[in-house]
Amino acid sequence: MKTELRLKIIDVCNKKIINKGDNVGLSFYAFFANKNETPELLMEVATWWIQTHRLDHFVKAIKIKTMVEDGM
């Protein structure tokens, strides 16, 4: 995963955790605007989320943040 995308995911997770607490869940759509202007990045995250790690639709933000920070 590109460094730019990793940083964006970590930033979004941090904001969600700060606003809603450690138990907040999110889907990979949380990292993109409603009008997706970067379909390549969306597909990269979707592949990472669904095919590579076989994650459920909603996953705790703290788990996603840790996975991305650990380079998974």
N, C-alpha and C positions, 0 to 999 in steps of 0.2 A: 504494500500500500504506500502511496506517495506520502512524503513527509507533510506536505500541505494539508492533505486529507486527514492524516493522523492528528495534527494539531487542531484542526477544526472539530473533529470528533471529541477530543479531550476537552476543548473549550465548551462545547455544547453540553457535554456531560457535567462539567463543573457547574455551569449555570443552572442546569436542571436540579442538581443536588443541592445547591445553595438555596434555590427558590422553593423546592418541594421536599427536601430531605433525602436521606440515604436510601429510602425505600422506593424512590421514584423509578418507574419503568419507562422505557422508550422503544420505539421501533427504528429501523434504519432510515425511515422517512424524516425523522427528527432533525437530520443533518442537512436538509434541503428545503428550499422555499416551495410554496405550492406550485408556482410556475417554475419547473425545473429547467434551468438554463445550462446545466452541465450533465447531460445524460450519460457521458462516459464515466464521470465520478459516481453517479447514482448506481450504475451497473457494477462498478468496482466494489462499492460498499455492499450492494445486494449479493454479489458473488461471495464476498468475504463472510457475510452474515449467514446466508442460506446454504450455499454449497460447501464452503470451507469448514465452517464451524457448526452448521446445522442448529442454529439458535432458533428459539421460539420467536413468534412475532413480537412480543414485548419481553424485554430483558432489563434487569436493573441497570441503571446508568453506571453505578459503581463497578459492576462486573465488566461492562463494555470498556470503561475507562481503563481499568486494570489490564484487560486483554490488549488494548492498543498500546498502552505504556510498556508492556512486557514484550511487544513486538510480535504478538501472535497474529 
